Amino acid sequence: MQKKLNLKTLVILFVSLIVVFLFLAWVRITTIHKLGQAYSNLPALQSDLKNTSVNFEKKPAIDLSAYQPYKSVNYAKLAKNISAAIVRVQDGIKATPSIYINKDGSDPAFKYHITGLQEQGVPVAVYAYANATTKNQMVEEAKSFYERAKAYQPTSWWVDVESPTMKDLNGGVEAFRSELEKLGAKNIGIYSRDDFLTENNIDTSKFDGTWLAYYGQLNDGSFTALNIKRSYQIQQYTDQLKIDGYAGPIDHDRILSTAAYKKFFLI
């Protein structure tokens, strides 16, 4: 009787262990499956910051507009050779139409450039060339810029300031930046040249970042850093280099730190 009881107890224990083992295995498989689903929903460029930081150091960022016709761009090839892109959305809100600009100031290629690159997993920021002559017009340009680009969820927003279109240009630029911020844009930066910003007394301190153009003395495609006191995060260093995916020359930009890459190109 005692032996039978012991045998029965052993059988019960054995079966119990099997049940526990199967339960734990089920929990593990379910957890892994759920984690896999969660990670698969994350944008690829945000899932491994180590890889993206290496990419931006080895590959340039570029900026694109209708001057690079979308029908001439192989986005799949281009994506393999760049770390990020900044796409022109507009040049003001009124223009003489051409192949490079629409009557309403919008860039004819911006939708194609943005979607073509985003579909390849490239982080895309946007920029607008500001050419308003009053603060009120700057506000209207900012509104147009935001409405045109918001659906694409750009990683950052840049206002391109290169022309002295108004007496109080600093006030106009701030009106543009402030309106973008009110509308909900994040990571708002300014693009220009250091000498232009200085000559026109433009305060960049309220912007989240500064993107400066400096090609060096020869503009031969080599990178020559700016020796200035102004803080900046991105440098457009040439418009002469070619890159696989587009036959013509294209603007190349260097992102100067991992922190800048994460801030302006990873949502």
VENKARA-V877465 format. One record per residue. N is the residue number from 1. RES is the residue in one letter. PSI is psi in whole degrees, 0 to 359 (NA if undefined). NEAR is the number of other ideal C-beta (glycine too) atoms within 12 Angstrom. Layout:
BEGIN
N_RES_PSI_NEAR / N_RES_PSI_NEAR
END
This chain:
BEGIN
1_M_317_7 / 2_Q_320_8 / 3_K_318_9 / 4_K_320_10 / 5_L_317_11 / 6_N_319_12 / 7_L_317_13 / 8_K_320_14 / 9_T_318_14 / 10_L_318_14 / 11_V_315_14 / 12_I_317_14 / 13_L_318_14 / 14_F_313_14 / 15_V_320_14 / 16_S_318_14 / 17_L_319_14 / 18_I_316_14 / 19_V_315_14 / 20_V_316_14 / 21_F_315_14 / 22_L_322_14 / 23_F_314_14 / 24_L_322_14 / 25_A_319_14 / 26_W_317_14 / 27_V_316_14 / 28_R_314_14 / 29_I_317_14 / 30_T_318_14 / 31_T_314_14 / 32_I_320_14 / 33_H_315_14 / 34_K_319_14 / 35_L_320_14 / 36_G_319_14 / 37_Q_319_12 / 38_A_314_12 / 39_Y_328_15 / 40_S_340_12 / 41_N_350_12 / 42_L_141_17 / 43_P_138_21 / 44_A_323_21 / 45_L_352_30 / 46_Q_353_20 / 47_S_343_17 / 48_D_89_16 / 49_L_333_20 / 50_K_315_15 / 51_N_317_20 / 52_T_325_29 / 53_S_323_23 / 54_V_318_14 / 55_N_314_29 / 56_F_336_36 / 57_E_329_20 / 58_K_337_16 / 59_K_143_29 / 60_P_161_33 / 61_A_160_44 / 62_I_161_45 / 63_D_141_39 / 64_L_153_43 / 65_S_191_35 / 66_A_348_31 / 67_Y_347_28 / 68_Q_91_37 / 69_P_131_21 / 70_Y_332_27 / 71_K_345_16 / 72_S_1_21 / 73_V_129_36 / 74_N_96_20 / 75_Y_327_33 / 76_A_316_18 / 77_K_316_19 / 78_L_319_35 / 79_A_330_31 / 80_K_347_19 / 81_N_4_29 / 82_I_159_40 / 83_S_340_41 / 84_A_169_45 / 85_A_150_51 / 86_I_120_46 / 87_V_133_47 / 88_R_130_42 / 89_V_323_48 / 90_Q_162_44 / 91_D_83_38 / 92_G_197_33 / 93_I_9_31 / 94_K_131_20 / 95_A_162_22 / 96_T_117_13 / 97_P_145_16 / 98_S_187_14 / 99_I_346_16 / 100_Y_346_22 / 101_I_143_27 / 102_N_167_26 / 103_K_327_15 / 104_D_9_22 / 105_G_348_32 / 106_S_150_32 / 107_D_125_40 / 108_P_340_28 / 109_A_355_31 / 110_F_321_41 / 111_K_320_26 / 112_Y_317_25 / 113_H_314_44 / 114_I_307_36 / 115_T_323_22 / 116_G_320_32 / 117_L_319_45 / 118_Q_324_29 / 119_E_339_17 / 120_Q_5_26 / 121_G_14_28 / 122_V_130_41 / 123_P_134_39 / 124_V_125_46 / 125_A_172_52 / 126_V_155_47 / 127_Y_157_48 / 128_A_132_48 / 129_Y_122_37 / 130_A_124_45 / 131_N_22_30 / 132_A_156_37 / 133_T_357_21 / 134_T_163_20 / 135_K_320_26 / 136_N_320_18 / 137_Q_324_24 / 138_M_318_35 / 139_V_316_28 / 140_E_322_28 / 141_E_320_41 / 142_A_318_40 / 143_K_315_27 / 144_S_315_33 / 145_F_312_43 / 146_Y_314_31 / 147_E_324_23 / 148_R_328_32 / 149_A_342_36 / 150_K_326_21 / 151_A_338_15 / 152_Y_357_29 / 153_Q_59_21 / 154_P_153_42 / 155_T_336_42 / 156_S_164_41 / 157_W_132_42 / 158_W_136_50 / 159_V_125_50 / 160_D_114_39 / 161_V_106_40 / 162_E_350_28 / 163_S_135_20 / 164_P_75_22 / 165_T_349_26 / 166_M_158_25 / 167_K_310_13 / 168_D_70_20 / 169_L_324_32 / 170_N_317_29 / 171_G_322_23 / 172_G_318_35 / 173_V_319_45 / 174_E_324_30 / 175_A_320_29 / 176_F_309_50 / 177_R_314_39 / 178_S_319_22 / 179_E_319_32 / 180_L_316_41 / 181_E_317_23 / 182_K_323_15 / 183_L_344_22 / 184_G_4_18 / 185_A_142_35 / 186_K_155_22 / 187_N_67_33 / 188_I_124_39 / 189_G_172_43 / 190_I_139_45 / 191_Y_135_42 / 192_S_196_37 / 193_R_150_27 / 194_D_317_27 / 195_D_324_16 / 196_F_317_26 / 197_L_319_32 / 198_T_312_17 / 199_E_329_15 / 200_N_12_26 / 201_N_46_17 / 202_I_123_34 / 203_D_118_21 / 204_T_3_33 / 205_S_335_16 / 206_K_349_21 / 207_F_153_36 / 208_D_341_30 / 209_G_162_39 / 210_T_132_37 / 211_W_113_47 / 212_L_145_37 / 213_A_124_34 / 214_Y_116_31 / 215_Y_359_27 / 216_G_178_21 / 217_Q_328_8 / 218_L_339_12 / 219_N_52_20 / 220_D_10_16 / 221_G_349_21 / 222_S_156_17 / 223_F_123_23 / 224_T_113_19 / 225_A_149_16 / 226_L_135_27 / 227_N_81_12 / 228_I_166_17 / 229_K_335_9 / 230_R_136_26 / 231_S_135_22 / 232_Y_155_35 / 233_Q_337_36 / 234_I_141_44 / 235_Q_122_36 / 236_Q_113_40 / 237_Y_354_33 / 238_T_156_28 / 239_D_19_26 / 240_Q_348_19 / 241_L_150_26 / 242_K_161_20 / 243_I_144_31 / 244_D_126_19 / 245_G_345_29 / 246_Y_132_33 / 247_A_330_16 / 248_G_176_18 / 249_P_154_19 / 250_I_146_34 / 251_D_131_38 / 252_H_142_36 / 253_D_140_43 / 254_R_125_39 / 255_I_127_43 / 256_L_354_27 / 257_S_160_20 / 258_T_320_22 / 259_A_319_17 / 260_A_320_33 / 261_Y_314_37 / 262_K_319_26 / 263_K_314_26 / 264_F_350_42 / 265_F_0_44 / 266_L_118_34 / 267_I_NA_21
END
